[in-house]
Amino acid sequence: MIDGSYRLPVSDGSGRDRILLREALDLLEQAGYQLDGTVLRNKATGEPLRFEILVTTRDHERIALAYARDLKRAGIETVVRAVDPVQFDQRRLAFDFDMIPNRWDQSLSPGNEQSFYWGSDAADTQGTRNYMGAKDPAVDAMIAAMLIARDRTSFVDAVRALDRVLISGFYVVPLYNVQEQWIARWNRVQQPKATALSGYLPETWWQRPDAQ
């Protein structure tokens, strides 16, 4: 049996995995770039590969700086620019950036908002959340199939297909890949035996009547 499920790349944990670095450089060469000493350049124009990461919080800045450090090993120059929240939102809404940290909140029943997130029409409409500028007929088709589904099986199939198409597009660098949800509580606080599919809901917890 062949397991075709997606898995994140696995490194040796050293932070300097030479095998993965070589694989990355091979892919970049296929895309038209070549390492010239310590600088990755476009083979046709000689221009170095560089881009800017726009951030607005200290936490995001630390993550971006760590990412820039690793990209430098592949000859990629990255500038991390920290701006105030107002400027960050203005540039994000106007698509005036190279790379930004972002999260797309999802419900347990995806709907019309998927067109706002990933649809081709949203790619050229400022103020939408298609920040990567995705324009893929397959994405549009999966969103359409999801919206016209009239039974659970068809709906789940369409949502999973949309997920696969988005993953195969490599639009994002995923962060916070933690499967568990960590939470601390006093032992006098009780919670329902069944946990919601969306995770813990502290607002549904209560204090034991006999707690002191």
N, C-alpha and C positions, 0 to 999 in steps of 0.2 A: 504494500500500500504506500502511495506517495502522499506525504503531508505537504500541501501547498500553502499552508498558512504563513502569513508574514511574520518575520522575526527581525528585531533590531540587530544590527551588527554586534558581534561579540569580540571584545579585544582581550589582550592578555592582562589588562588591569594596571599596566605600568604607566600609562599615559604617553608612552612612546613606542607604540606597536608598529614596528617597521613593516610588517606584512600588510597591515591595513593601509599604511601610508603608501606603499608601493601600488596597491590596488587602486587607491584614490588617484595617484599620479597617472596610472595607465588609463583610467576613465577620462581624466582631464586631457590627456594627449589625444584620445579619440575625439574629444570635443574641440580640438584645435589649439591646445595649449602645450607648451614645452618648458621644462625647467632649464633656465639659463643661469647657471651658478646657483644662487639662492633666491632668484626671482622667477616667478612663473609668468611667461609671456605668451601673447597671442602669436602663433607661428606666422600668420599672414601679415600682421601689422607691427609686430614687435612691442605692442603696448602691454605693460604689466597688468596682471589681473588684480584689481583693487576695488573695494567697496566700503560703504559706511554702514555701521550699525547704530541706529538711533534708539536711545534709551531715555528713561525719565526717573528711574529709581536707583538707589544705590545697589540694591540686590541684583537688578537687571544689569547694571554696569559691571558688577563683579563677574557675572556669568558671561557677558559679552567679552570682557577682557580675557577670560580663560579660553574662550572660543577663538579669539584673535591670536592668542599665543600658540594654539595648536595649528591654526591655519598657516601661520608663519613658517612652520616646519615644511609645509608644502609649497612655499614660495609665494603665498597669497598675502597681500598687504591689506590689512583691515584697520579702519579708523573707527573708534568708538566715540560717539558724540552724545554727551548728556545735555538735555535741554529741559526747560521747565514744563510742567504738565500741559499748560495752554498751548505752547508751541508744538509739543508732541502731538496733541490731538489735532491741531490744525494741519500739520504735515501728514499725519496718518489719514485724515479724511480726504486730503487732496492727493493722496498717493505719492507724496513728495519724499521718498525715502528709498534706500536700497534694501535694508533689512530692518525689521522691528521685532520685538517680543510681543506676542499676542496670544489670547486664548479665545476659542469659540465655544461658548456655552451651548450645550445640547440638552434637549428634553428627552424623555423616554419614548416620545412619539414625534419624530422629526416631521416637519411640514414645509410650508411655503418659505420659511426662513432659509432653507437650503439654497434656493435661487439667489437670495440676497448674499449668501456666503460664497458660493462657488459658481454661480451661473455666468454664462458668457456675456449676457447683457449687463450684468453688474460690474464686469471688469472695466468698462469705460464710463461708469457712473460714479462720480465722486460722492462719498458719504456712505457707500455700501461697504460690506466687510470682505469683499473679494480682493484682499490686499495683495495677493500674489499675482493678480491679473489672469487667473485661470480662464482659458477659452478652449474648452474641450467638448466636442459634440457628444462624446461618451458620457461625460458628467451631466450635460443637459438632458440626455436621454434617460439616465438613471433617476434624475430628479423628477422628470415627467412621469416615469413608470411608478415612482413612489407615490406621487400625488393622485394618480388615477386608480391605484390599487383599492380593491373593495373587499379583500379578505386578508387575514393575518399572514398567510403563507406568502402571497404575492408581495405584501408590504415588506416583510422581513427580507425576502430575497432581493428586492430593489434597494433597500437600505444597505445591505451587506455588499451588493454590487457597487453601489456608490462609494462605500468605504474603500473597497479594493481599487477602484479607479483613482480616487484621491491619493491613496498611498503610493500607487505606481507612478503618479505624477511628480513625486518628490518635491512638493511645494513647501514643505516645512522641515525644520530640524527639531524633532520631538524632544521635549524636556520633561522632567518629573515623571519618569516611567516607573511609578511605584504602584504595585498591585494592591497593597493594603492601605487602609485608612487608619491613621494613628490618632488616638484621642486619650486624654487623661480625665479621670473623674474621681470624685470621692466615693468611697464604698457605700455611703448611705444613699447614693443616687442610683435609681433603677431605670432600666430601659426595656422596651418590648422585646420579647423573645425573637421575633422575626425582624430582620433588618430590611429596610426599604432597598429597592434595586439601585436607587440613586445614592445610597450610603446612609450613614448615621444621621438622624434628625433629632438633635438635642432638644428641640422645642417640644418633642413628644415624650420626653423623659420626666420623671417625678422623683420626689424625695420620699423615702420609706416612711410610712406613718409612725413607726416605732423608733426612727432615728433620733438621736440626741444631739 
